[in-house]
Amino acid sequence: MSTPAKNIIASLQRWSTCDVADGLSKLKYPNGGFLEGLTMYSPEFQAGQTKIVGQAFTVKFVRKSDEAAPKVQGNYIDKIPAGAVAFISQPLPHINAVYGGLMTLRAQALNAAGVVIDGRIRDLDEHLCRPSEVNVPVRLNSDVQDVWIEPGDYIIADLNGVVCLPQGLAEQVLEAIPAIAEADAKCAEAIKGGRSVETAFREFRGR
């Protein structure tokens, strides 16, 4: 029987993006789940203890000129479930902002865990893009990674970056993290004691 999402989220709160990435890397998952080009900006740029953990509520934007694409009924921001992380995907090139202050106010009122924007953010009233679909797979805008964020995947974000943990790997990753973290702690103590990184890694990391 699979672990309930709320229990997985509670467990993920204990760990950093680096810990989760280490767990994914142990499972040979590409890039350790790190999403290239995404950076923590709020409340400070890559500073402080801000952390976001929750399941992805994906929002796919398209150009307003794309009349063939589906249309979201109502405003997508009103549909964000409590505790979810809205992952907003804007098509390239990013020629204007797709998210602003009023959206944040509504997301806060709905108790969203946070928002990740793969695009531009600014407090603008008019946009050249529009939301087309919610809770569909969205591809990260990247020239170096072929990564898809699926609805319900776990998003972990902190000052180190943003990691996407696929739902199907969550339990395995959480099982792997404690041993990795313990090995790293032992490496740190050994290095502080004068050991070389090579010997510390060989003894505690097995490489």
Salt bridges, closest charged atoms under 4 A:
ASP78 OD1 - ARG106 NE 2.70
ASP146 OD1 - ARG139 NE 3.06
GLU182 OE2 - LYS186 NZ 3.48
ASP184 OD1 - ARG205 NH2 2.77
GLU189 OE2 - LYS192 NZ 3.84
GLU198 OE2 - ARG202 NH2 2.98
GLU203 OE1 - ARG195 NH2 2.54
